[in-house]
Amino acid sequence: TTSVVGNVAPTIEVGGTGTATEGSAYTLDVGAITDPGTDTVGYFVIHWGDGSTSDPSDLSPHTYADDGIYIVTVDVVD
């Protein structure tokens, strides 16, 4: 008998206000990372939706230079 066991992707808790003011600092709240497997989360990257990114070493607030609609995503890699 052969069993195939797939990796379960890790998740991360994120939050923040739904709006920001152009030119002002916006803070994304980064919470717990959950990875149900025995592997270890290597890193995560925040994509701010305006072409810039941040990693765990730089969780300072982000400033949007122009008004618009930006979709923030976070990639977690194990």
C-alpha positions as CSV (number, residue, x, y, z in Angstrom):
1,T,0.0,0.0,0.0
2,T,1.2,3.5,-0.9
3,S,0.2,6.6,0.9
4,V,0.7,10.1,-0.4
5,V,0.8,12.8,2.2
6,G,0.6,16.4,1.0
7,N,1.9,19.4,2.8
8,V,-0.7,21.7,4.4
9,A,0.1,25.3,3.7
10,P,0.9,27.5,6.7
11,T,-1.4,30.4,7.5
12,I,-0.7,33.8,9.2
13,E,-3.0,36.1,11.1
14,V,-3.0,39.6,9.7
15,G,-5.2,42.6,10.4
16,G,-5.4,46.4,10.2
17,T,-7.7,49.1,9.3
18,G,-9.4,49.0,6.0
19,T,-8.3,52.5,5.0
20,A,-5.2,54.6,5.0
21,T,-4.4,58.2,4.3
22,E,-2.2,59.1,1.4
23,G,1.3,60.0,2.7
24,S,0.6,58.7,6.2
25,A,2.0,55.5,7.8
26,Y,-0.2,52.4,7.7
27,T,0.5,49.6,10.1
28,L,-0.4,46.0,9.3
29,D,-0.8,43.8,12.4
30,V,1.0,40.5,11.9
31,G,0.0,37.8,14.3
32,A,0.5,34.1,14.8
33,I,1.8,31.7,12.1
34,T,0.2,28.3,12.1
35,D,1.8,25.4,10.4
36,P,0.1,22.0,11.2
37,G,3.0,19.9,9.8
38,T,6.4,19.2,11.4
39,D,8.2,21.5,8.9
40,T,9.3,24.9,9.9
41,V,8.1,28.2,8.5
42,G,11.1,29.8,6.8
43,Y,9.9,33.3,6.2
44,F,7.0,35.5,5.2
45,V,6.7,38.4,2.8
46,I,4.2,41.3,2.8
47,H,3.2,42.5,-0.6
48,W,1.8,46.0,-0.1
49,G,-0.1,46.1,-3.4
50,D,1.9,49.1,-4.7
51,G,4.9,47.1,-5.9
52,S,6.8,47.2,-2.6
53,T,7.4,44.3,-0.2
54,S,8.5,43.9,3.4
55,D,9.9,40.8,5.3
56,P,9.9,40.0,9.0
57,S,13.1,42.1,9.5
58,D,11.2,45.2,8.4
59,L,7.8,45.4,9.9
60,S,7.8,49.2,10.1
61,P,4.6,51.0,9.0
62,H,4.1,51.4,5.2
63,T,3.4,54.7,3.5
64,Y,1.4,54.8,0.3
65,A,2.6,57.6,-1.9
66,D,-0.6,58.0,-3.9
67,D,-4.3,57.4,-3.3
68,G,-5.9,54.3,-4.8
69,I,-7.0,50.8,-4.0
70,Y,-4.2,48.5,-2.9
71,I,-4.6,44.8,-2.1
72,V,-2.2,43.7,0.7
73,T,-1.2,40.0,0.6
74,V,1.2,37.9,2.8
75,D,3.1,34.9,1.5
76,V,4.2,32.4,4.1
77,V,6.8,29.8,3.1
78,D,7.6,26.6,4.9
